[in-house]
Amino acid sequence: MDNPLRWFEIPTTDLDRATAFYEAALATALRRESCGGNPMAIFPYTCPHPGGALVAMPQLAPRDNGTLIYLDGGDDLNAVLARIPAAGGSVVMAKTDLGKGIGHIGLFIDSEGNRVGVYSQN
């Protein structure tokens, strides 16, 4: 196994609101699809790299204390973190240096109440 991550799903209660939040925060467009009758907004990715989506499913509920994923924060995640409040979320951990050249992380609560991380090397 070269990479255990293959796909992730971030639960939403309002897919339109969540899509607008992530498009604004990450400055990217998400692709709308449906899988098994459940609406999704898919983050950009290229195969064979892992991908993921926002999903609206009655079986899933947003959480601020569940599994934590880290999204790509680009060249400097300060730009992403700066857009979070205006997009409808809140930053709960500012850009933090992991030391030893590992990179930087930050955490936010999205428009749905999920705790999500961002990572950048710089």
VENCORRA-V429731 format. One line per field, one symbol per residue. phi: phi as a letter, one per 40 degrees, with the letter a starting at -180 (. if undefined). psi: psi as a letter, one per 30 degrees, with the letter a starting at -180 (. if undefined). A space follows every 50 residues. Layout:
phi: ???
psi: ???
This chain:
phi: .caccbabbbcbbbccccccdcccccfabbccabbggbcbbcccabcccc baacbbbccbbdabacdbbbcccgcacdcccccddcchbacbacdbccgf gchbbababccchccbbbbacc
psi: jfjfkeklkjklfjeeeeeeeeeeefhlkkkkakjggkkljkkklkkgll allkkjkffkkklggakklklkgaejfeeeeffeeffgakkfjlkkkflg geakllklkaffgkkklkkke.
